[in-house]
């Protein structure tokens, strides 16, 4: 079961993830590969989170918090923003 967001035409929005976009916008990384390196995860894991094939798990959220010191409450808000 996928949690893909849909655009106005009903097609999946694959490139929109508030948490990952926030990390890039704040300069923590330049792209998803950089996020993977920052968090110590594989690029495929970050790609699956971005595409909606995998949700941001507790371990993922803790990795973001450990690497950036962003409060967990803020990370959760961004991760599950719909």
Buried (B, 14 or more C-beta within 10 A) or exposed (E): EEEEEEEEEEEEEBEBBBBBEBBBEEEBBEEBEBBBEBBEBEBEBBBEBBBBEBEBEEEBBEBBBEBBEBEEEBBBEBBEEE
